[in-house]
Amino acid sequence: MTARKSARERRQELFASFGARYGELVDRYRGIVPRTLLVVQMALESRGDPFAVSKDPVLIEVGLSQAPLARAWRMDVDPFDVEGGIWLGCVEANAAAERYREFVPGISAADTWYLMLLSYSAGRKAVEHILRTTQSWVERRRARGITSSGLLADIPAWAKVTDLALPQHARHWGRQSPEIIGVRIRRQVTRLSWARALGPIDGPDYIPEPPPPATRPSALPAFPTDLVPAARIAANPRATSEQHAKAHAEVKGYARRRRRGA
């Protein structure tokens, strides 16, 4: 009888498979973000399936990078195209990394990547609130002689002693529950450690590449016209739950047809 593989072994196989299949494209568009971070993030989000569709009927995250459908529409790229999905994820990752480098002067590389991963998972609005609140908490601790450990440690520590359901916090989570936000704060620390185990993050061999093009390269296919109605619903904050459910079903059906024809 074959021994059952551990979760760690299955995870390592997933990362290795994703890197072997898509690593060259990740390197083409990774810009300032280390390859290992992008491999870990995309592999865990989509399980390496170019036709993956999330369970979320509102954002409808799609493709290898699990980008929201409305974002793919705005950037006019086919999210179910392998290269298009990777380009989309790399553009977002680079934009987030640059944003937090500007938002936090002197930020360390590790904290930059942590905020990038957290932004991907929790959203920009949530992360900026977490960052501002954590910084205030850290300043109060410094006044008592407690030194900062860096955002990678300070944000989970802040979340542990904070009621994330309080109105001043909860209004920044959108449709996400406080419990989910807490899980995502902790999860990204783990994902960063997995990326470090997979390969160098910012060691002497790490050389940033030029940033990916901000607009869709002409060689990549445009956003599918069949998905425009669903994307409009996903982008509409006034859409009803019934409209979201219908759009979600349409996107899943479209992905199934594309998978069969691949």
C-alpha positions as CSV (number, residue, x, y, z in Angstrom):
1,M,0.0,0.0,0.0
2,T,1.3,3.4,-0.9
3,A,1.8,5.7,2.1
4,R,-0.5,8.7,2.1
5,K,1.3,11.9,1.3
6,S,1.5,14.6,3.9
7,A,0.0,18.1,3.4
8,R,3.6,19.4,3.1
9,E,4.5,16.9,0.4
10,R,1.3,17.7,-1.6
11,R,2.0,21.4,-1.2
12,Q,5.6,21.0,-2.4
13,E,4.4,19.0,-5.4
14,L,1.9,21.7,-6.3
15,F,4.5,24.4,-6.2
16,A,7.0,22.3,-8.2
17,S,4.3,21.5,-10.8
18,F,3.2,25.2,-11.1
19,G,6.8,26.4,-11.4
20,A,7.6,23.8,-14.1
21,R,4.6,24.6,-16.2
22,Y,4.3,28.3,-15.8
23,G,7.7,29.5,-14.3
24,E,8.9,30.9,-17.6
25,L,5.9,33.1,-18.0
26,V,6.1,34.2,-14.3
27,D,9.7,35.3,-14.9
28,R,8.6,37.2,-18.0
29,Y,6.2,39.4,-16.0
30,R,7.3,39.2,-12.4
31,G,9.0,42.7,-12.3
32,I,10.2,43.5,-8.8
33,V,8.3,40.6,-7.2
34,P,10.3,37.4,-6.6
35,R,9.3,34.4,-8.6
36,T,8.8,32.2,-5.5
37,L,6.2,34.6,-4.1
38,L,4.1,34.6,-7.3
39,V,4.4,30.8,-7.7
40,V,3.2,30.2,-4.2
41,Q,0.3,32.7,-4.4
42,M,-1.0,31.7,-7.8
43,A,-0.5,27.9,-7.2
44,L,-2.5,28.1,-3.9
45,E,-5.2,30.3,-5.4
46,S,-5.9,28.4,-8.6
47,R,-4.3,25.0,-7.9
48,G,-2.6,25.5,-11.3
49,D,-6.0,25.4,-13.2
50,P,-6.2,28.1,-15.9
51,F,-10.0,27.7,-15.9
52,A,-10.5,28.0,-12.2
53,V,-13.5,30.0,-11.0
54,S,-13.8,31.0,-7.3
55,K,-16.9,30.2,-5.2
56,D,-17.4,33.9,-4.6
57,P,-20.4,35.0,-6.7
58,V,-19.6,38.7,-6.3
59,L,-16.0,39.1,-7.2
60,I,-16.0,35.9,-9.4
61,E,-12.2,35.4,-9.3
62,V,-10.9,33.6,-12.4
63,G,-7.9,32.0,-14.0
64,L,-4.4,31.2,-12.8
65,S,-4.1,34.3,-10.7
66,Q,-7.7,34.3,-9.5
67,A,-8.1,38.0,-10.4
68,P,-11.6,39.5,-10.1
69,L,-13.6,39.2,-13.3
70,A,-14.2,43.0,-13.3
71,R,-10.5,43.7,-13.2
72,A,-9.8,41.5,-16.1
73,W,-12.5,43.3,-18.0
74,R,-11.2,46.7,-17.1
75,M,-7.7,45.6,-18.3
76,D,-9.2,44.0,-21.4
77,V,-7.4,40.6,-21.1
78,D,-8.7,37.1,-21.3
79,P,-8.2,35.8,-17.7
80,F,-8.6,32.2,-18.9
81,D,-5.6,32.5,-21.2
82,V,-2.6,31.1,-19.4
83,E,-0.2,34.0,-20.3
84,G,-3.0,36.6,-19.8
85,G,-3.9,35.3,-16.4
86,I,-0.2,35.4,-15.3
87,W,0.3,38.9,-16.7
88,L,-2.8,40.1,-14.8
89,G,-1.6,38.6,-11.5
90,C,1.9,40.0,-12.0
91,V,0.7,43.5,-12.8
92,E,-1.5,43.6,-9.6
93,A,1.4,42.2,-7.5
94,N,3.9,44.8,-8.8
95,A,1.4,47.6,-8.3
96,A,0.7,46.5,-4.7
97,A,4.4,46.2,-3.9
98,E,5.1,49.7,-5.3
99,R,2.1,51.1,-3.4
100,Y,3.3,49.9,0.0
101,R,6.9,51.0,-0.7
102,E,5.5,54.5,-1.0
103,F,2.9,54.1,1.8
104,V,5.5,53.1,4.3
105,P,8.8,54.9,3.9
106,G,11.8,52.7,4.6
107,I,9.7,49.5,4.6
108,S,11.7,46.3,4.6
109,A,11.6,43.8,1.7
110,A,9.9,41.2,3.9
111,D,7.2,43.6,5.0
112,T,6.6,44.7,1.4
113,W,6.0,41.2,0.3
114,Y,3.8,40.5,3.3
115,L,1.6,43.5,2.6
116,M,1.5,42.6,-1.1
117,L,0.2,39.1,-0.3
118,L,-2.3,40.5,2.3
119,S,-3.6,43.0,-0.2
120,Y,-4.2,40.2,-2.7
121,S,-6.1,38.3,-0.1
122,A,-8.0,41.0,1.9
123,G,-8.1,43.9,-0.4
124,R,-6.5,47.3,-0.6
125,K,-9.0,49.2,1.6
126,A,-8.7,46.6,4.4
127,V,-4.9,46.5,4.3
128,E,-4.5,50.3,4.4
129,H,-6.8,50.4,7.5
130,I,-4.8,47.5,9.1
131,L,-1.6,49.3,8.4
132,R,-2.6,52.6,9.8
133,T,-4.1,51.1,13.0
134,T,-1.1,48.8,13.5
135,Q,1.3,51.7,13.2
136,S,-0.7,53.7,15.9
137,W,-0.6,50.6,18.1
138,V,3.1,50.2,17.6
139,E,3.7,53.8,18.5
140,R,1.8,53.4,21.8
141,R,3.9,50.3,22.6
142,R,7.1,52.2,21.8
143,A,6.1,54.8,24.3
144,R,6.2,52.0,26.9
145,G,9.6,50.9,25.8
146,I,8.4,47.9,23.6
147,T,10.2,47.8,20.3
148,S,8.7,47.1,16.9
149,S,9.3,43.7,15.4
150,G,8.3,44.7,11.8
151,L,4.9,44.5,10.1
152,L,5.3,40.8,9.5
153,A,5.1,40.3,13.3
154,D,3.3,43.5,14.4
155,I,0.2,43.1,12.3
156,P,-0.6,39.5,13.5
157,A,0.2,40.7,17.1
158,W,-2.2,43.7,16.7
159,A,-4.9,41.4,15.3
160,K,-4.6,39.0,18.1
161,V,-5.4,41.7,20.8
162,T,-8.0,43.6,18.7
163,D,-11.7,42.9,18.3
164,L,-11.9,43.0,14.5
165,A,-15.7,43.1,14.7
166,L,-15.8,46.6,16.3
167,P,-17.4,49.1,13.9
168,Q,-14.3,51.2,13.5
169,H,-12.6,48.1,12.0
170,A,-15.5,46.2,10.5
171,R,-16.6,49.0,8.1
172,H,-13.3,48.4,6.3
173,W,-13.8,44.7,5.7
174,G,-16.6,45.0,3.1
175,R,-18.3,41.6,2.7
176,Q,-15.5,39.8,4.6
177,S,-16.1,38.7,8.1
178,P,-13.8,39.7,10.9
179,E,-12.9,36.0,11.4
180,I,-11.8,35.7,7.8
181,I,-9.7,38.9,8.0
182,G,-7.9,37.4,11.1
183,V,-7.3,34.2,9.2
184,R,-5.9,36.0,6.2
185,I,-3.6,38.1,8.3
186,R,-2.1,34.9,9.7
187,R,-2.2,33.0,6.5
188,Q,0.0,35.4,4.6
189,V,2.8,35.0,7.1
190,T,2.7,31.3,6.4
191,R,2.7,31.8,2.7
192,L,5.7,34.0,2.9
193,S,7.5,31.3,4.8
194,W,6.6,28.7,2.2
195,A,8.0,31.0,-0.6
196,R,11.2,31.4,1.4
197,A,11.5,27.6,1.7
198,L,10.9,27.3,-2.1
199,G,13.8,29.5,-3.1
200,P,15.6,32.8,-2.5
201,I,13.4,35.9,-1.8
202,D,15.8,38.7,-1.6
203,G,19.2,37.0,-1.4
204,P,22.3,38.0,-3.4
205,D,21.0,36.1,-6.5
206,Y,17.7,38.1,-6.6
207,I,17.7,40.6,-9.5
208,P,14.5,42.5,-10.1
209,E,13.2,42.5,-13.6
210,P,11.7,45.4,-15.5
211,P,8.1,45.9,-14.5
212,P,5.4,44.2,-16.5
213,P,3.7,46.4,-19.1
214,A,0.8,48.2,-17.5
215,T,-1.5,47.7,-20.5
216,R,-2.2,44.4,-22.2
217,P,0.5,43.3,-24.6
218,S,-0.8,43.0,-28.1
219,A,0.0,39.3,-28.3
220,L,-2.4,38.5,-25.4
221,P,-6.1,37.8,-26.3
222,A,-8.6,40.5,-25.3
223,F,-11.4,40.0,-22.8
224,P,-14.0,37.6,-24.1
225,T,-17.2,39.3,-25.4
226,D,-19.3,36.5,-24.0
227,L,-18.2,37.5,-20.4
228,V,-18.9,41.2,-20.7
229,P,-22.5,41.0,-19.3
230,A,-21.2,39.0,-16.3
231,A,-18.3,41.4,-15.8
232,R,-20.7,44.4,-15.8
233,I,-22.7,42.8,-13.0
234,A,-19.6,42.0,-11.0
235,A,-18.5,45.6,-11.3
236,N,-21.9,47.0,-10.3
237,P,-22.1,47.7,-6.6
238,R,-25.9,47.9,-6.9
239,A,-26.3,44.5,-8.5
240,T,-28.6,42.1,-6.6
241,S,-27.6,38.7,-5.2
242,E,-29.7,37.1,-7.9
243,Q,-27.9,38.9,-10.6
244,H,-24.5,37.9,-9.0
245,A,-25.6,34.3,-8.8
246,K,-26.7,34.3,-12.5
247,A,-23.4,35.9,-13.6
248,H,-21.4,33.5,-11.5
249,A,-23.2,30.5,-13.1
250,E,-22.6,32.0,-16.6
251,V,-18.8,32.3,-15.9
252,K,-18.5,28.8,-14.5
253,G,-20.3,27.5,-17.6
254,Y,-18.1,29.4,-19.9
255,A,-15.0,28.1,-18.1
256,R,-16.2,24.5,-18.4
257,R,-16.7,24.9,-22.1
258,R,-13.2,26.4,-22.5
259,R,-11.7,23.5,-20.4
260,R,-13.4,20.9,-22.7
261,G,-12.1,22.7,-25.7
262,A,-8.5,23.1,-24.4
